[in-house]
Amino acid sequence: MTSDLTRDHPVSLRRQLAVGMEAAIRDGHLRPGDRLPSTRDLSARSGLSRGTVTAAYARLRRRGCVVGGVGGRLRVPGLRLPRSGFSSSPADLARAGDDFARAGVEAALADALHHGLTRDAMLTSLCEVIGRVAGSEGPSSTRVSLFEPRPGLREALAVELERRLGLDVSCSARPAAVSPPVLVRAEVLARGRWRLPEAIPLSLTGGTRERGLVRRSVPRGLVTLVSVSRTVREYARELAAREFERGISFVAIDPRDERSVGRLVAASRLVLFDEASRDGLPKTSVPTVAVRLLTGSRIASLRRYLGLPPAGAELERP
């Protein structure tokens, strides 16, 4: 998290540190429940001032990447059941398993807990499994809602979910307009500003796959990211400024800037794009690679939860 920090480029040290730690959280190097070092310890280990570390931690808190800090160290938040009157102590869950352990109901309960469902949603899930065991076909719809306040990121996530899972995604920037099940970024859910029915948290990747690809295949030259999401573009710029070698130039651009996109794609050694930008890319002989906002494990988890067929080949356009 701190070994690649440098004073030689325009991104401030506190922002470099925050972006690196956020990437570590998204990539799974820091796991739910892990505690961050104290500001004093990290300052001593990294050689950064304590004020720089404190400012980086404050950014992580604002973005919902960490919680706590009052009377204790910051930690990566874990998925927890909302307060709904349902006790989730090990003893109570064991008793519930004894009462309902029929034909995979325990697995349904584990999935419900993993996805942070409400008490009513958990009971609904149990009833659906019992119905399937009794001969019912169960729910056949693959329609879901996506709640995301940021329009570009909302579009990028919706298209990726549709193409990788074959879902019928209904998008909304207002929680009152969504119906369950609702997919929502874990960061948004952690802020607790909205009441959402059957909220299923999504954690976005930290770009490990794309960073590794650039390092392996582009020793020097221009790399272009085409994304409809300003959030993705800004995050990618910060990572690129910190991690790419000096021989690599990196540009992140909105696909609606057609003239600039065409010029940059033609001059690039590698083009990265989100699924929502795929159809708008100009024809080129330059290698093009789709950026994944959701990890393969998250896609597999959603497939299981929504009752879709087991993963064979993901639903993607060639």
N, C-alpha and C positions, 0 to 999 in steps of 0.2 A: 504493500500500500504506500510505502514512503520511499522505496529504493529508487524510483524513477523520477522523483521530484527534481525540478531544475529551475533556476532563476533566469534561464536564458531565453524564455519565450513569453509572449504577452499574457498568458493566463496566470493569474496570481497564485501564490503558493497555497493559500487557504482554499482556493477553488480547486486546484489540482488535487489536494488532499481529499476534499469532500467528494469529488468525482471518482477518484480511485477507490474510496471506501464504499461509495454507492455501487460501483461496478462489482466490488468484492461481495456485497450483499446480494446483488442480482445474480451473480454467477454462482452463488452457493458457497463461496469461500468463507463467508460469515453467515452462519445459519440462524434461523429463528431461535431466540433465547440466548444467543451468544452475547456476552457483555463486551463493550468497547473498552480499551485501555483508558485509564484516567487521563485527563489533560496533562497532568504533571509527568506521568510515565511516558506517554507518547511524545511529549516535548523532549524529554531526556533522550529517548531512543532515536528520534528523527533529527534532532538538532534544530528543529523549528521552535520559534518562540511559543510560549504558552498561549499568548493572545491569538496567534495564527491557528493553533489547534482548536481553541475555544470557538473561533469564528467558523471553522470548518464543521465542527459539531453542531453549531447553531443552524447552519445550512441543512445538514442532514435531518435535524428535527423539523425544520420548516417544511421539508419535502416528505415528511412522514416515514423516512427510512429507519429512524430509531425512536425509541420512547424512553421515558424515565428521566433520570437526572436530578430529581429532587430528593436529596437524602440518599442517593445511591448512584451507581454508574449507569450510563446509557446502555441500552441493549437493543438488539434486533427484535422487532415485535414478532410474536408467534400468532398463529390463527387461533382465535378463541370464540367460543359460543357467545352471542349477545346475551345480555341479561334478560331472560325470558321466563324465569321461574323454574327452569329445568336444571336440576342439580347434575353436574358433570363430574362428581367425585368418582374415583376408581371403584369404590364399593357400590355406588348407585348404578354405574354403568354395567358392572358385573351382574347385578340383580336384573337389570333390564335385559341383558343378554340371556340370562337363564329363562326369563319369561317369554322372550320372543325368538329364541334361537331355532328357527325353522327355515330350512332351505335357503340359506344365504342371507338371512335378515341381519346377522351380525356384520356381514360385509357392507350392507346398506347403511347400517348405523355408523360404521367406521368412516365410510365415504361422507356421510352427513357431517360428522364431527370435523373431518379434514377440511371440508369446504365452508365451515363456519355457519351452518344453517340454523334457522330458528327452531324452536320446539315444534311448532306446527308443521314446518317443512320436514322435520325428521319423522314425525308421525305419518305424514303423507308418503314419504319414501318407504316406510315400513309397510304401509297398506298396499302400495303398488307392488312390492315384492311378493307379499302374500297373495295378491290377486293373480300374479303371473304363475305362482306355484299351483293355484287352484284352477288354472286353465285359461285365465284371461290373457289376452295378447299384451296388455299393459299399454302405456302411453306410446303413441306412434309419431307424434309431432316432434320435429326437430327445430321448432321456432324458439328463439331466445331473444331477450332484450339486452342491449348494451347501454349502460349508463356511463357517459364520459363527458365532463364539462368542456374539454378542449376539442374543437371541431376537427382539426387535422388529424389528431391522434385517434379520435372517434372513427373517422373514415378509414384510416389505415388498419385499425384493429378489426373493424367490421369486415373489410374485404379479406383480410387474412383468415378470419374465422370461417367465412363463407367458402373460401377456396381450399383451405386445408381440412375442414370438417364437413363441408356440404351443408352448413346450417342456413336457416332462414333468419337473418339477424335484423331486428328492429332497433334502431338507434334513437337515443334521446339525450338531450342536455338537461332535462328536468326530471327529477325522480318521480314526480307525480304522474308522469306519462308512461311509466314502465310497468310491465306485468311480469311475474315470475316465470321461469328462472331469470335472474338478472346477473349479467357478468359485469364486473366493475374492477378497476385497478385497486390493488391492495392499498396503495398509498391514499387513494380517494376514500376508501372504506375506513381507513385508520383515523381519518380526520373527524369522523363521527358527526358530521354536520347534517346528514340526510338519513331518513328512515327508508330503508330499501327492503322489499319483500324477497326472501330467499336469495340473498346476495352471495354470489360465488366470486371470491377474489382472484384476480389475475396478477401475476408478477411478471414484469417484462424482463427480457434478457439484458445483460450488460454489454453485448456486442463481442463476446469472446470469440465466437466463430469467425466474425468478419475481421476482427483485428488479426487473428492468426492467419487468415487467408491473405491479407494485405502483406504481412511480414514475409510470408513464404513466396508470394508470386510477383511482388512489385518492388524490386530493389530501388528504383527511382522512377520519377515521372508523376503524372497527375492521376489521382483517384477521385471519382465523383460519386456522391450519394444523391439520389433523386428520391425525395420523400414529400408527401403531402402534409406531413406533420412538422410544424415548427419546433415542437418539443423534441422530436427525434433528431432534427437537423442540428439544433443547438447542443444537445447532448453529444452527438457524434463529433461536432467541431471541438468540444472540450476534450474528449478522449483522444482525438487525432493530434491536437496540439501537444498533448502530454506524452503520447506513446509512439507516434510514427517517427521514423528516422528523418533527418534533415533533407535527404534526397527525395522524399515523397511530399508532394503538394496535395492538399486535400480541400475539396470544395463540396459543400452541401447546398442543394438548390431545390426550389419548388418546381414541380413539373409544369405548372401553368406558365412559367417563364419560358415559353417554347423556343424563342430565338437563342437564349443563353444555353438552354439544355442541349440543343442541337450542336452548338459550337463546342461545349465542354465535353459532350460524349465523344465527338469526333477526335478530340485531342487527348482523351484519357487512355491510360493503360488498363484500367479496370473500372467498371461501373456497378455500383450497388444501388438497389432500388427496393422500395416497399411494394407489396402486392397491389396497392391502390394506384401505383404509378406505372405498373407493367405495360398496360396497353398504350400509354402515351409516349413510351420511349421511341426515339427515331431508330430506323434500321441502321445497324452497325456491325462491323466485324470484331469490335472490341468485346472481350469477355464481359458478360453481364451476370450478376449474382443477386438473387433475392435476399433481402434482409429479413430475418425472422424476429418479430417482436415477442413471440411466445415460444418457449422451449418445447422440444419434443415430448418431454415428460409431462408438461402442462397440457399439451394437446391430447396425450394418451389419457390423462386423468379426466379431462372434460369428456372424452369419448366414452369412458366407462360410466361417468356420472349421468350422462344424457342418454345412455342405453344404445349408443351407436355400435355398429359391428366392431370387433377387435381390429386393431391397427394392422393393415396389410400395407398397402401403398397409400400414402396420404393423398387426399383429393387436391391435386394441383394441376394447373394448366401447364402444358409443355412449353 
